[in-house]
Amino acid sequence: MGKRKSKAKPPPKKRMDKLETVFSCPFCNHGTSVECRIDMKNMIGEASCGICQESFSTTITGICQSPV
């Protein structure tokens, strides 16, 4: 006699936690002064300090994109 097939459930989907958008500045060491922005339309990511006015921008890749 054969066994009944078990109903295997698919593994639960992992939830992506929201990433932080405010950091301390590595140049002036001021806490929570660096703000990060991602422009998905132009594929550019930018981090800028509100205290010492240092900024960094770079192009983003597909790995940064998340389905919304």
C-alpha positions as CSV (number, residue, x, y, z in Angstrom):
1,M,0.0,0.0,0.0
2,G,1.3,3.5,-0.8
3,K,1.6,6.4,1.6
4,R,-0.4,9.6,1.2
5,K,1.5,12.5,-0.2
6,S,2.1,15.2,2.3
7,K,1.1,18.7,1.4
8,A,4.4,20.6,1.5
9,K,4.0,24.3,2.2
10,P,6.3,26.7,0.4
11,P,8.8,28.5,2.8
12,P,7.6,31.9,4.1
13,K,8.8,35.0,2.2
14,K,11.5,37.0,4.0
15,R,10.5,40.6,4.7
16,M,13.0,43.2,3.8
17,D,13.6,45.6,6.7
18,K,13.7,49.3,5.8
19,L,17.2,50.6,5.6
20,E,18.3,53.7,7.6
21,T,18.5,57.0,5.7
22,V,20.3,59.1,8.3
23,F,23.9,58.5,9.5
24,S,26.7,60.2,11.4
25,C,29.2,62.0,9.2
26,P,32.7,60.4,8.8
27,F,34.3,63.8,8.2
28,C,32.8,66.0,11.0
29,N,31.6,63.2,13.3
30,H,28.3,65.0,13.8
31,G,25.6,62.5,14.6
32,T,22.6,62.1,12.3
33,S,23.7,64.7,9.9
34,V,24.2,62.7,6.7
35,E,21.1,62.1,4.7
36,C,20.8,59.5,1.9
37,R,18.6,59.8,-1.1
38,I,18.1,57.4,-4.0
39,D,16.7,58.7,-7.3
40,M,15.3,55.6,-9.1
41,K,14.3,57.6,-12.2
42,N,17.9,58.7,-12.9
43,M,19.6,55.8,-11.1
44,I,21.6,58.0,-8.8
45,G,22.3,57.6,-5.1
46,E,23.4,60.6,-3.0
47,A,24.7,61.1,0.5
48,S,25.2,64.6,1.9
49,C,26.1,66.1,5.3
50,G,24.0,69.0,6.4
51,I,26.8,70.4,8.7
52,C,30.0,70.3,6.8
53,Q,28.4,70.2,3.3
54,E,30.4,67.1,2.2
55,S,28.5,65.0,-0.4
56,F,28.9,61.9,-2.4
57,S,26.9,60.6,-5.4
58,T,27.1,57.5,-7.4
59,T,25.1,55.5,-10.0
60,I,23.0,52.7,-8.5
61,T,22.7,49.2,-10.0
62,G,19.8,46.7,-10.2
63,I,20.8,45.1,-6.9
64,C,19.6,48.3,-5.1
65,Q,16.2,48.1,-6.6
66,S,13.4,46.5,-4.6
67,P,10.0,45.6,-6.0
68,V,7.3,48.0,-4.6
